[in-house]
C-alpha cells in the first residue's frame, strides 16, 4: 500500500482536537528546542554576555509586537474570513494590500530604530557597562531584520490557519529554533554575539520558507495591489488599539529588563530562563488551544452563529484549566530540580540554579492566567473587538510596572536587613520581585477579560453585537 505523503503533509485538519494536538506537539517540540537553545547559550556565554543577548530582543520584539502581534494576528483572520465570504479575489486582494502596508511600515521603523539604537539601549539596560551597551546596540541592530521577516511569515500563517492546514504552520517555530541553535554552535565561535544575531535572522527566514509551499498550495495568490481600500482601512482601525496594547506590553518587558539590569549581573538571564520555562505549559496548552479554535471562532462570528461560538469558547476554557493546573503544580514542586537538570552546565552555576528555581516557583502561580489569556483575547478578536483586550492589557501593564518598582524596593530593603551578608539570599529576595509582579498583573488581566467577555457574550445572545 502506497502512502501519499504529499497529500498527508498538505492535508486540511478536519477537527479542532486534531489541530490542537498537532499544535501542542509543535509547541512542545519547539519548547524542547528552546530549552536546548537556552542551555547552550547560558552554558557557553558568561553571565554579562548572556544578559546582552536576552536584552537585545527588547527593541526588535517591540516592533514585532506592534506590526505582527498587534496588527496581523489581531485582524487578519477575522477580516480574511469576511472577505472570503465575498469571494476569493477579494480575499487575496486584501492579503496582498495588508502585506505591502506591513512591509512599508515595518521597514521604515526598522531603519529609524537602527540609527536611534545607541540612545535606546540606555533605556533598555541602564545597569549595563559601556562595553555591554555597545554590544547590545550592535546585536539589536542585527535583530531588527526579524520583525520584517516575521511580518511576511504572519500572512502565510493566517492563510494556513483559515484553511486549517496546520502541519507546516506547526513546523515553523521548530525551524526558527533550529536556526538559532545553528547560530550558537557554528556562528558564535567565529563571529561572537553577531553570529547569534545572524542565527536568529536565519531562523526567521526558515519560519517563512517552511510555510510557503503549503500557503501557495492552499491558493495564496499575490496581487500587485497597493494603497488602501475599505477593508484595509478597517484592518488599520481594528489593529490600532491592539497595536497600542501590545506596544505597551513590550514596554512592560523593557521595564522588567531595565529593573533586572539594575539588580546584578546575570539577573536578566535568570529572569528570562525562568520566564521561558513557565511559558512551556502556557504555550503547549493555552496557545495551542487558542490558535486551533481561533479560525472556527472567526468563522462563527462572521456567520452570526452565537450559540456555537459561546459553546466553543466555554469548552476551550474548561480544557485549558483541566490540563494547566496539574502542570503548574509539577513545576512548583520540582522547580529547582527542573532548572538543575536542564540548565546547570558551563557558565550557569549552582547559585544560578537556586535563583532561577526561586523565580520559576513564583511564576508557577501565574501559569493558569498566562494560559487563559490567549483564548480570551482571541475570542474578542473573533468578534472584531480589539479595543477591550487592549485597554485591559494596557491597564495591567501599568499595574505590573508599578508593582515591580515597589516590590524591587521592598525586597531590596528586606534583603539588606535580613540576609546578614549572604549575597545569594539577598539576590534571591530581589529577583523574585519581578515574577511576583507579573503573576499578580496577569491574574488581574485574565479575570477582567473573562468577566467582560461573559458580559459581551450575554449581550450578544440577547440582542446581537
MARVEX-320022 format. One record per residue: y, z, x of N, C-alpha, C in turn. Coordinates in steps of 0.001 Angstrom, whole numbers, padded with zeros to 6 digits, always signed. Layout:
MARVEX-320022
YZXYZXYZX...
//
This chain:
MARVEX-320022
-001204+000000+000844+000000+000000+000000+001248+000000+000875+002122-000960+000665+003331-001063+001470+004459-000251+000826+005161+000483+001668+006278+001270+001188+007570+000525+001505+008371+000317+000509+009644-000365+000700+010676+000675+001140+010802+000841+002470+011715+001865+002978+013165+001532+002647+013494+000254+002658+014867-000132+002331+015227+000304+000914+014296+000099-000009+014544+000494-001394+014687+002006-001513+013879+002740-000742+013963+004207-000775+015291+004708-000210+015697+004135+000925+016910+004611+001585+018153+004359+000756+018182+003224+000044+019380+002864-000716+019241+003187-002200+018209+003959-002546+017942+004245-003956+019000+005158-004553+019110+005086-005877+020034+005934-006612+019330+007225-006996+019993+008367-006773+019429+009660-007161+019501+009779-008679+018360+010020-009307+018297+009983-010762+018655+011315-011416+018484+012426-010707+018722+013730-011313+019639+014577-010448+020297+015550-011096+021150+016497-010383+020318+017327-009412+019099+017690-009843+018235+018517-008998+017885+017824-007695+017506+016545-007786+017160+015809-006569+018367+015653-005662+019520+015358-006258+020743+015219-005459+021089+016524-004768+020921+017636-005484+021227+018944-004903+020309+019254-003734+019006+018980-003916+018040+019228-002841+018360+018364-001625+018678+017112-001877+018997+016201-000777+020237+016663-000024+021279+017048-000764+022500+017522-000129+022284+018863+000571+021470+019718-000047+021178+021002+000586+020440+020805+001902+019483+019876+001901+018773+019565+003147+019739+019033+004190+020642+018160+003747+021623+017597+004664+022508+018683+005260+023044+019542+004402+023916+020600+004906+023137+021592+005755+021872+021828+005390+021050+022706+006214+020846+022135+007603+020489+020845+007655+020298+020190+008952+021600+020135+009737+022700+019863+009021+023996+019811+009681+024388+021172+010248+024100+022230+009493+024430+023577+009958+023553+023997+011130+022295+023577+011114+021430+023853+012261+021994+023182+013509+022386+021926+013360+023012+021231+014485+024339+021886+014856+025047+022423+013841+026285+023136+014118+026066+024375+014952+024967+025072+014665+024616+026251+015469+024269+025832+016900+023490+024747+017024+023160+024227+018356+024435+023841+019094+025323+023161+018384+026604+022753+018956+027401+023961+019465+027547+024971+018596+028348+026145+018977+027676+026959+020071+026348+027013+020056+025642+027733+021119+025889+027058+022469+025804+025733+022478+026088+025009+023717+027523+025229+024172+028446+025263+023197+029853+025459+023526+030120+026833+024122+029732+027879+023381+030063+029237+023840+029255+029615+025069+028101+028964+025261+027322+029235+026455+027812+028498+027681+028545+027397+027461+028992+026568+028579+030434+026840+028989+031247+027279+028023+032672+027445+028290+033036+028917+028458+033910+029244+029401+034463+030595+029458+035215+030904+028165+035399+032188+027873+035996+032602+026608+037357+031964+026372+038184+031867+027410+039523+031311+027217+039473+029824+026883+038497+029083+027459+038351+027658+027175+037741+027422+025795+036797+028276+025403+036232+028173+024057+037303+028425+023005+038193+029383+023272+039307+029636+022359+040178+028390+022197+040430+027686+023308+041233+026462+023261+040556+025424+022372+039244+025259+022533+038513+024264+021745+038636+024547+020254+038355+025774+019844+038397+026090+018413+039818+026009+017865+040803+026414+018657+042190+026350+018204+042685+024919+018092+042093+023993+018861+042561+022601+018879+042347+021887+017553+041501+022424+016687+041249+021788+015392+042311+022111+014353+043142+023105+014612+044050+023582+013585+045021+022511+013100+045742+021837+013984+046716+020823+013558+046008+019586+012989+044996+018995+013657+044286+017861+013051+043646+018209+011709+043099+019426+011592+042500+019833+010315+043546+019964+009221+044774+020337+009597+045856+020376+008615+046105+018980+008055+046138+017983+008930+046321+016605+008492+045139+016135+007646+043938+016494+008077+042723+016159+007317+042775+016768+005918+043217+018018+005828+043287+018698+004539+044299+018033+003617+045430+017632+004190+046489+017038+003374+046069+015709+002764+045441+014840+003569+045179+013480+003111+043747+013236+002632+042807+014037+003087+041417+013820+002691+040967+014872+001687+040946+016134+002091+040526+017182+001163+041471+017280-000030+042771+017283+000254+043736+017407-000817+043970+016118-001574+043843+014986-000899+044116+013718-001539+042884+013054-002112+042073+012470-001232+040949+011645-001683+039920+012436-002481+039462+013568-001943+038379+014303-002602+038785+014819-003974+040068+015083-004167+040524+015637-005436+040675+014581-006522+041083+013373-006151+041474+012406-007176+040609+011149-007214+039935+010808-006121+039276+009506-006071+038191+009366-007137+037254+010296-007160+036094+010139-008036+036460+010130-009520+037283+011076-010006+037642+011000-011431+038362+009703-011805+039311+009263-010958+040049+008046-011282+039213+006794-011053+038351+006800-010047+037450+005665-009835+036502+005532-011025+036019+006668-011539+035163+006649-012733+035925+006063-013923+037175+006456-014061+038014+005958-015152+038233+004450-015034+038505+003978-013803+038724+002550-013594+037439+001751-013781+036312+002338-013397+035038+001634-013552+034702+001433-015028+035193+002330-015896+035005+002143-017332+035731+000885-017817+036813+000526-017119+037577-000672-017489+036925-001936-016929+036358-001834-015730+035743-002993-015099+035649-002814-013592+034743-003544-012959+034530-003400-011521+035741-003835-010701+036391-004911-011110+037542-005379-010338+038638-004323-010288+038888-003670-011415+039907-002616-011446+039542-001470-010524+038249-001115-010494+037803-000005-009659+037954-000324-008170+037554-001524-007761+037642-001885-006342+039087-002115-005913+039912-002604-006823+041344-002715-006507+041954-001342-006257+041589-000387-007075+042082+000977-006909+041628+001564-005579+040338+001383-005240+039808+001911-003978+040535+001296-002782+040799+000006-002832+041469-000671-001716+042908-000203-001563+043630-000103-002670+045017+000361-002606+045094+001770-002023+044208+002635-002482+044218+004019-002021+043888+004093-000534+042962+003269-000080+042607+003227+001333+043805+002810+002193+044526+001810+001762+045680+001329+002532+046779+002388+002597+047034+003048+001478+048055+004103+001457+047661+005241+002382+046391+005610+002337+045887+006701+003168+046048+006383+004650+045670+005162+005046+045780+004771+006452+047231+004765+006915+048117+004294+006070+049536+004239+006430+050115+005637+006627+049886+006517+005662+050469+007860+005724+049837+008702+006831+048503+008679+006903+047821+009476+007924+048160+008986+009329+048247+007661+009483+048596+007114+010793+049998+007488+011218+050956+007397+010298+052339+007748+010623+052468+009223+010980+051798+010092+010219+051857+011531+010505+051187+011862+011837+050101+011181+012157+049413+011425+013423+050298+011074+014609+051019+009968+014496+051920+009563+015580+053031+010602+015765+053596+011072+014645+054655+012082+014728+054136+013381+015343+052961+013812+014910+052398+015058+015430+052015+014937+016901+051645+013743+017326+051301+013521+018731+052472+013906+019634+053669+013501+019244+054848+013791+020062+055355+015226+019876+055060+015823+018722+055514+017193+018460+054546+018250+018977+053363+017829+019424+052299+018772+019756+052694+019850+020765+053433+019537+021846+053783+020607+022796+054548+021772+022160+055298+021484+021110+056027+022549+020427+055142+023247+019382+054233+022503+018759+053397+023071+017699+052395+024089+018233+051887+023871+019437+050842+024760+019955+051352+026193+020148+052658+026340+020319+053219+027687+020473+053079+028489+019184+053048+027798+018031+052852+028470+016752+051370+028687+016464+050533+027764+016921+049096+027863+016672+048480+029020+017458+048849+029165+018699+048248+030195+019559+049318+030835+020434+050160+031687+019864+051232+032306+020655+050728+033229+021753+049468+033665+021639+048918+034550+022658+048315+033838+023848+048297+032493+023822+047715+031729+024927+048646+031730+026141+048022+031583+027310+048798+031400+028537+049395+029999+028557+050285+029728+029475+050914+028415+029587+049878+027329+029867+048895+027633+030700+047847+026662+031003+047017+026362+029757+046659+027409+029004+045881+027207+027784+046654+026383+026762+047951+026627+026633+048738+025864+025667+048828+024390+026070+048880+024111+027359+048853+022727+027814+047535+022049+027476+046434+022754+027691+045118+022211+027341+044990+022035+025831+045546+022984+025081+045499+022906+023628+046244+021684+023115+047405+021401+023686+048182+020221+023283+047410+018936+023582+046798+018855+024758+046039+017660+025141+044871+017432+024190+044076+018467+023944+042885+018312+023114+043266+018032+021656+044296+018678+021164+044739+018445+019788+045189+017001+019600+045845+016427+020611+046275+015032+020524+045082+014085+020402+044026+014343+021157+042823+013509+021056+042225+013616+019647+042191+014830+019112+041563+015067+017812+042378+014517+016647+043627+014101+016874+044427+013531+015796+043851+012218+015268+042951+011581+016029+042279+010386+015528+041292+010714+014401+040758+011923+014411+039687+012261+013470+040129+012240+012003+041317+012771+011612+041668+012697+010185+041867+011274+009677+042332+010362+010544+042482+008966+010124+041110+008365+009825+040161+008591+010722+038810+008054+010531+038110+008721+009354+038310+010034+009192+037720+010726+008051+038270+010175+006733+039526+009739+006741+040094+009156+005534+039352+007908+005108+039031+007044+006058+038248+005843+005756+036868+006232+005235+036252+007187+005916+034915+007618+005523+034900+008215+004120+035999+008893+003743+036036+009550+002434+035993+008541+001287+036545+007338+001508+036459+006298+000476+035013+005880+000263+034299+005652+001378+032871+005327+001260+032108+006462+000595+032443+007693+000956+031767+008856+000370+031973+008906-001141+033212+008652-001591+033489+008664-003020+032709+007604-003771+032589+006423-003169+031821+005345-003792+030350+005733-003916+029795+006289-002842+028379+006678-002866+028131+007803-003865+029079+008728-003993+028926+009793-004987+028920+009222-006402+029809+008270-006663+029875+007703-008011+028548+007054-008395+027967+006307-007468+026720+005607-007757+025477+006471-007507+025700+007775-007210+024589+008713-006965+023667+008249-005845+024246+007607-004836+023477+007182-003664+023756+008181-002538+022974+009244-002500+023304+010388-001661+022613+010397-000299+021698+009483-000052+020912+009592+001184+021788+009454+002427+022523+008355+002523+023358+008153+003713+024606+009028+003677+025076+009338+002461+026164+010297+002333+025741+011638+002917+024478+012016+002689+023960+013283+003199+023755+013253+004709+023506+012063+005264+023298+011956+006710+024596+012044+007509+025730+011748+006862+026999+011634+007584+027363+012897+008368+027325+014104+007770+027682+015292+008562+026708+015570+009700+025462+015139+009553+024490+015319+010634+024894+014469+011837+025256+013225+011582+025664+012336+012671+026974+012801+013306+027828+013412+012500+029081+013965+013042+028767+015012+014101+027861+015920+013802+027489+016953+014768+026759+016379+015972+025981+015331+015752+025295+014682+016877+026316+014155+017883+027397+013563+017376+028440+013056+018263+029059+014156+019111+029313+015307+018488+029906+016426+019228+028933+016962+020277+027661+017066+019924+026655+017567+020869+026530+016630+022070+026567+015330+021810+026547+014365+022919+027760+014580+023815+028907+014852+023217+030105+015129+023996+029949+016358+024869+029317+017403+024333+029109+018646+025100+028167+018404+026269+027084+017684+026004+026047+017510+027027+026447+016524+028125+027124+015448+027743+027349+014374+028711+028813+014173+029109+029753+014456+028206+031156+014187+028500+031899+015411+029016+031529+016595+028526+032177+017820+029011+032025+018007+030512+030819+017814+031096+030696+017979+032555+031541+016995+033353+031826+015815+032786+032582+014797+033519+034087+014896+033283+034485+015076+032018+035902+014996+031663+036490+016317+031202+035713+017383+031176+036221+018666+030729+036497+018680+029232+037540+019404+028821+037849+019539+027397+038152+018194+026743+038719+017253+027491+038983+015923+026931+037687+015253+026494+036592+015497+027233+035291+014959+026854+034810+015498+025522+035109+016770+025265+034757+017349+023968+035510+016638+022851+036799+016353+023081+037587+015646+022075+037030+014263+021783+036638+013543+022829+036048+012216+022648+034747+012324+021855+033954+013376+022113+032721+013586+021358+032978+013812+019885+034025+014568+019553+034377+014804+018149+034774+013495+017471+035612+012704+018123+036049+011420+017556+034854+010485+017379+033943+010477+018345+032732+009659+018224+031890+010120+017032+031839+011443+016812+031107+011969+015665+031693+011499+014345+033027+011441+014250+033670+010959+013025+033399+009461+012835+033403+008703+013932+033081+007280+013837+031666+007084+013295+030727+007908+013757+029359+007847+013229+029323+008221+011750+030183+009167+011349+030297+009590+009953+030632+008390+009060+031473+007491+009565+031810+006270+008821+030649+005279+008840+030155+005004+010032+029183+003923+010207+027886+004153+009448+027471+005412+009323+026202+005678+008659+026303+005450+007148+027527+005504+006593+027692+005326+005145+028011+003882+004758+028499+003105+005690+028971+001756+005362+027914+000864+004719+026689+000761+005269+025711-000151+004665+025418+000179+003208+025250+001465+002906+024934+001850+001537+026108+001608+000604+027337+001842+001095+028518+001609+000263+028662+000131-000082+028477-000739+000910+028579-002172+000649+027437-002652-000246+026271-002048-000069+025138-002422-000917+025364-001971-002361+026105-000867-002523+026426-000393-003870+027448-001285-004555+028078-002160-003791+029030-003094-004376+030440-002959-003879+030658-002073-002872+032008-001890-002366+032599-003228-001952+033796-003475-002447+034450-004762-002183+035894-004506-001794+036191-004767-000510+037565-004587-000058+038445-005694-000608+039595-005278-001136+040551-006234-001683+041865-006120-000905+042493-007240-000587+043779-007175+000121+044912-006766-000816+044754-005569-001393+045729-005072-002356+046608-004020-001687+047907-004223-001753+048851-003279-001170+049880-002891-002238+050644-001871-001946+051625-001421-002918+051006-000468-003923+051796-000107-004917+051400+000920-005887+051323+000317-007292+050217+000587-007980+050132+000256-009390+050100+001553-010192+049887+001446-011487+049950+002622-012349+048903+003664-011973+047676+003234-011698+046606+004174-011363+046840+004824-010005+047359+004051-009066+047632+004607-007742+048730+005653-007809+049770+005384-008611+050816+006389-008805+050240+007649-009445+049315+007481-010368+048669+008637-010990+047885+009420-009951+047211+008700-009044+046462+009368-007974+047392+010204-007099+048551+009638-006778+049524+010363-005948+050023+011601-006676+050333+011450-007967+050827+012600-008747+049781+013699-008830+048515+013301-009040+047446+014295-009128+047156+014928-007771+047272+014125-006718+046935+014618-005386+047999+015544-004820+049250+015341-005232+050345+016090-004626+050174+017608-004714+049905+018172-005902+049729+019630-005929+048523+020097-005130+047444+019338-005176+046255+019714-004410+046526+019596-002915+047296+018574-002540+047665+018414-001134+048460+019614-000647+049391+020073-001462+050168+021261-001110+049258+022475-000974+048274+022572-001883+047364+023715-001844+046496+023746-000603+045910+022604-000265+045063+022567+000929+045900+022708+002192+047148+022187+002136+048039+022371+003279+048347+023832+003517+048596+024554+002418+048860+025992+002538+047638+026720+003075+046447+026292+002632+045221+026934+003129+045057+026714+004625+045362+025507+005090+045255+025246+006522+046300+026029+007310+047467+026206+006716+048464+027072+007348+047913+028495+007454+047133+028867+006453+046459+030161+006489+045533+030263+007696+044765+029194+007973+043868+029195+009125+044648+029206+010437+045788+028513+010435+046650+028569+011618+047109+030005+011853+047473+030680+010769+047904+032078+010890+046769+032958+011415+045546+032731+010924+044411+033518+011408+044163+033264+012895+044296+032007+013301+044130+031669+014715+045210+032332+015557+046439+032304+015047+047545+032938+015781+047313+034442+015922+046900+035095+014837+046591+036526+014900+045501+036794+015930+044435+035971+015882+043306+036170+016797+043712+035963+018247+044614+035000+018491+045049+034746+019872+045825+035928+020442+046421+036727+019558+047205+037873+019999+046358+039125+020204+045113+039101+019713+044260+040291+019835+043729+040425+021254+042957+039434+021698+042401+039455+023052+041720+038122+023316+041456+037815+024577+040746+036591+024934+039351+036606+024317+038977+035513+023701+037671+035402+023072+037666+035705+021591+038763+036266+021056+038789+036646+019649+038728+035431+018723+039367+034321+019117+039302+033105+018297+037863+032606+018216+037161+032631+019333+035769+032191+019355+034900+033087+018483+035071+034406+018600+034295+035353+017797+034538+035128+016313+035793+034995+015924+036138+034749+014525+035548+033425+014047+035652+032373+014858+035172+031039+014469+033654+031007+014327+032950+031651+015261+031486+031666+015198+031008+032439+013965+031609+033603+013697+031224+034399+012522+031517+033628+011238+032670+032960+011183+033035+032181+010006+032068+031015+009816+031669+030370+010907+030717+029267+010828+029371+029721+010267+028922+030911+010685+027647+031426+010193+027700+031769+008707+028808+032364+008265+028884+032717+006850+029038+031480+005977+029475+030359+006574+029602+029117+005826+028258+028435+005585+027195+028887+006284+025887+028243+006113+025409+028343+004671+025261+029547+004089+024832+029594+002686+025879+029019+001735+027162+029171+002067+028209+028625+001199+028096+027105+001120+027801+026459+002244+027637+025003+002258+026290+024590+001690+025255+025294+002126+023895+024934+001720+023707+025028+000213+024335+026029-000392+024156+026267-001824+025393+025829-002611+026527+026472-002318+027720+026234-003118+028234+024813-003046+028439+024300-001845+028985+022946-001694+027981+021899-002161+026690+022113-001877+025674+021136-002293+025631+020991-003808+025625+022125-004504+025604+022078-005969+026883+021428-006497+028028+021827-005938+029311+021298-006410+029402+019783-006217+028994+019301-005047+029057+017868-004783+028080+017080-005646+026900+017652-005874+025888+016954-006671+026312+016833-008130+026963+017857-008652+027320+017864-010072+028676+017213-010327+029501+017071-009297+030857+016550-009474+030900+015150-010092+030075+014185-009637+030118+012858-010275+029820+012914-011768+028830+013735-012159+028482+013832-013575+029601+014503-014362+030183+015560-013800+031291+016220-014487+032455+015250-014682+032729+014434-013668+033823+013460-013773+033538+012441-014876+032284+011983-014958+031929+011012-015995+031980+011644-017383+031482+012881-017514+031505+013573-018806+032935+013815-019269+033796+014175-018325+035202+014392-018681+035859+013086-019105+035560+011992-018375+036134+010685-018715+035659+010209-020079+034420+010590-020445+033846+010194-021736+034201+011172-022859+034791+012327-022512+035172+013322-023510+034000+014112-024061+032897+014176-023322+031710+014930-023779+031876+016401-023398+032493+017166-024278+032872+018543-023965+031665+019467-023809+030735+019367-024737+029609+020302-024746+028746+020166-023496+028451+018942-023098+027632+018733-021898+028379+019168-020642+029676+018946-020631+030486+019381-019490+030392+020890-019317+030563+021623-020407+030508+023086-020349+029111+023564-019965+028098+022947-020549+026716+023327-020250+026381+023100-018779+026810+021961-018228+026517+021651-016834+027257+022592-015889+028485+022931-016215+029256+023843-015375+028631+025229-015341+028258+025757-016519+027664+027098-016588+026310+027144-015885+025515+026097-016061+024204+026056-015409+024346+026067-013888+025284+025282-013355+025514+025234-011908+026048+026566-011395+026907+027208-012175+027460+028518-011809+026340+029547-011636+025416+029569-012572+024304+030534-012512+023387+030251-011315+023123+028988-011045+022245+028638-009919+022847+029096-008591+024146+028913-008432+024795+029321-007186+024665+030825-006982+024919+031603-008028+024800+033062-007916+023371+033471-007594+022409+032850-008277+020999+033197-008093+020535+033021-006653+020963+031940-006018+020490+031649-004662+021371+032233-003566+022619+032536-003884+023537+033008-002851+023378+034492-002558+023183+035299-003582+023122+036746-003386+022031+037176-002395+020793+036656-002496+019778+037055-001502+020145+036648-000078+020722+035478+000093+021077+035032+001445+022185+035901+002027+023127+036326+001194+024191+037208+001668+023626+038556+002100+022649+039052+001357+022027+040335+001698+021286+040249+003030+020589+039152+003247+019867+038958+004515+020835+038914+005688+021920+038185+005534+022911+038094+006607+023519+039453+006906+023800+040243+005877+024367+041574+006079+023404+042468+006862+022140+042442+006501+021148+043334+007124+020796+042900+008549+020775+041599+008802+020308+041088+010096+021438+040467+010924+022682+040830+010633+023841+040153+011221+023807+040107+012742+023584+041256+013382+023636+041289+014839+022447+040569+015456+021272+040705+014847+020084+040003+015332+020282+038489+015234+020868+038031+014133+021115+036598+013952+022020+036067+015056+023099+036782+015330+024046+036339+016354+023389+036355+017732+022612+037406+018025+021974+037521+019337+020996+036376+019577+020153+036102+018574+019140+035051+018729+019786+033669+018856+020839+033440+018078+021428+032100+018033+022408+031812+019153+023133+032851+019616+024276+032556+020479+024285+033231+021846+023546+034311+022030+023673+035026+023301+023063+034207+024438+023917+033669+025267+023481+032905+026433+024700+032585+027272+024508+032419+028544+025581+031984+029426+026816+032850+029330+027944+032239+028941+029226+032917+028880+029356+033848+027674+028442+033725+026703+028511+034557+025493+027702+035823+025727+028397+036946+025932+027769+038175+026410+027257+039053+025273+026608+040158+025639+026117+041140+024662+027275+041773+023902+028394+042013+024568+029570+042555+023885+030095+041576+022839+030063+040291+023160+030478+039271+022195+029558+039267+020977+028275+039509+021205+027307+039580+020101+027664+040718+019157+027979+041875+019706+028327+043039+018876+029564+042748+018035+030588+042181+018656+031836+041891+017952+031638+040822+016875+030892+039775+017196+030640+038712+016230+029786+039224+015076+028807+040084+015383+027985+040676+014340+028800+041526+013380+029765+042271+013912+030639+043079+013060+031461+042197+012126+032013+041120+012672+032801+040198+011843+031919+039521+010791+030700+039141+011169+029784+038483+010239+029383+039435+009110+029200+040723+009442+028860+041701+008414+029930+041787+007344+031195+041747+007752+032290+041764+006776+032297+040461+005980+032126+039334+006654+032111+038033+005978+031021+037957+004907+029892+038624+005121+028768+038514+004192+029130+038957+002780+030098+039868+002652+030506+040337+001330+031287+039265+000565+031768+038252+001251+032535+037203+000582+031793+035902+000395+030509+035862+000789+029751+034607+000703+029636+034124-000739+029427+035029-001672+029297+034637-003072+030575+033969-003568+031728+034477-003147+033003+033880-003571+033197+032500-002958+032904+032381-001658+033064+031085-000984+032098+030040-001536+030977+030476-002099+030006+029548-002679+030425+029062-004061+031123+029897-004809+031525+029540-006170+032812+028722-006211+033693+028929-005261+034993+028254-005280+034873+026724-005312+033976+026072-004522+033875+024605-004593+033520+024091-005987+032601+024770-006682+032225+024333-008031+033381+024507-009001+034003+025693-008989+035094+025966-009921+036257+025008-009698+036559+024737-008427+037651+023822-008111+037349+022412-008588+036124+021933-008367+035774+020569-008764+035669+020419-010276+035389+021500-010986+035418+021426-012444+036834+021119-012923+037824+021747-012303+039219+021418-012620+039540+019976-012224+039066+019547-011053+039320+018179-010603+038755+017167-011599+037537+017422-012084+036905+016504-013034+037734+016370-014306+038436+017447-014676+039331+017423-015834+040702+016851-015482+040841+016350-014250+042090+015790-013724+043200+016836-013728+042808+018062-013477+043761+019164-013333+043714+019641-011882+044651+019185-011091+044705+019617-009696+045729+020725-009480+046564+020973-010494+047623+021970-010329+047080+023394-010346+046197+023698-011302+045729+025081-011457+045049+025613-010203+044031+024922-009661+043420+025450-008437+044380+025472-007251+045384+024596-007274+046359+024571-006183+047219+025823-006187+047753+026182-007353+048613+027375-007421+047818+028631-007127+046594+028678-007621+045751+029846-007340+045455+029937-005846+045074+028803-005259+044784+028790-003825+045993+029172-002998+047152+028635-003358+048364+028958-002616+048715+030432-002692+048596+031012-003884+048895+032442-004041+047929+033293-003225+046663+032889-003199+045661+033668-002460+045830+033516-000947+046344+032389-000503+046647+032222+000920+047753+033178+001340+048801+033255+000516+049888+034198+000802+049347+035623+000842+048468+035940-000124+047832+037257-000145+047041+037497+001137+046294+036489+001582+045461+036643+002772+046282+036867+004036+047357+036082+004197+048193+036238+005385+048840+037622+005403+049336+038052+004241+049923+039388+004166+048916+040481+004476+047714+040355+003907+046659+041340+004175+046269+041340+005649+046133+040138+006242+045745+040054+007654+046767+040758+008534+048043+040515+008260+049103+041149+009049+049025+042675+008937+048868+043177+007718+048823+044629+007509+047555+045237+008099+046414+044551+007906+045147+045106+008389+045061+045089+009908+045580+044028+010549+045586+043997+012013+046406+045156+012560+047565+045385+011973+048411+046504+012428+047724+047841+012170+047101+047976+010987+046446+049235+010642+045265+049512+011563+044388+048510+011727+043204+048712+012566+043579+048863+014038+044652+048213+014458+045093+048371+015846+045516+049807+016126+046309+050373+015229+046749+051757+015418+045583+052722+015289+044655+052421+014371+043485+053283+014197+042585+053229+015414+042430+052018+015983+041565+051860+017153+042120+052608+018346+043421+052535+018542+044045+053237+019661+043861+054742+019528+043933+055221+018287+043827+056658+018060+042401+057178+018206+041397+056336+017822+040025+056841+017738+039086+056308+018816+039443+055198+019480+038497+054598+020430+038327+055447+021671+039312+056234+022000+039189+057096+023169+038978+056327+024449+039633+055182+024549+039498+054389+025771+038363+053385+025730+037571+053374+024651+036466+052423+024523+037023+051076+024065+037163+050126+024991+037803+048849+024696+036991+048058+023670+035646+048088+023783+034808+047344+022852+035014+047846+021434+035021+049165+021250+035212+049727+019924+036601+049379+019388+037581+049388+020255+038944+049040+019857+039021+047587+019394+038425+046671+020146+038432+045249+019773+037685+045026+018465+036564+045730+018273+035776+045556+017061+036590+045951+015836+037333+047040+015950+038130+047511+014827+039171+046484+014419+039763+045799+015400+040808+044819+015104+040218+043497+014629+039118+043049+015241+038530+041753+014902+038074+041705+013448+037564+042809+012897+037081+042785+011512+038219+042731+010505+039460+042920+010957+040594+042855+010032+040728+041467+009427+040533+040414+010226+040717+039046+009734+039642+038657+008709+038341+038895+008966+037345+038607+007927+037561+039424+006652+037986+040675+006796+038209+041514+005618+039310+040932+004733+040376+040459+005358+041458+039837+004590+040965+038592+003855+040135+037786+004520+039604+036570+003894+038662+036890+002743+037856+037930+002878+036930+038315+001813+037699+038745+000563+038701+039580+000743+039481+040070-000400+040206+038917-001101+040879+038081-000338+041623+036973-000937+040677+035954-001573+039503+035727-000957+038519+034820-001543+037974+035339-002856+037752+036642-002948+037290+037233-004194+038313+037078-005307+039570+037316-004991+040638+037139-005981+040715+035684-006435+040597+034743-005485+040664+033322-005824+039529+032914-006752+038302+033326-006440+037150+032958-007266+037285+033524-008679+037727+034768-008794+037848+035390-010117+038940+034719-010952+040071+034396-010331+041137+033729-011072+040713+032336-011523+040036+031592-010643+039542+030272-011023+038571+030356-012200+037657+031317-012156+036668+031464-013229+037342+031821-014552+038286+032736-014517+038971+033163-015742+039750+032017-016373+040520+031299-015553+041345+030221-016092+040515+029009-016504+039388+028745-015789+038512+027651-016203+037861+027965-017548+037440+029213-017721+036853+029619-019005+037852+029415-020135+039110+029782-019899+040141+029596-020922+040379+028116-021183+040383+027313-020108+040615+025872-020256+039485+025222-021061+038254+025592-020769+037124+025006-021476+037088+025444-022941+037472+026689-023204+037517+027168-024588+038554+026393-025394+039717+026174-024800+040768+025422-025485+040384+023956-025666+039703+023401-024636+039269+022005-024726+038260+021825-025861+037356+022809-025977+036318+022722-027020+036959+022759-028412+038049+023536-028529+038677+023699-029846+039557+022514-030217+040369+022055-029260+041407+021110-029647+041578+019930-028697+040642+019711-027746+040793+018650-026770+041598+019118-025595+041959+018177-024676+042637+018520-023454+044065+018972-023703
//
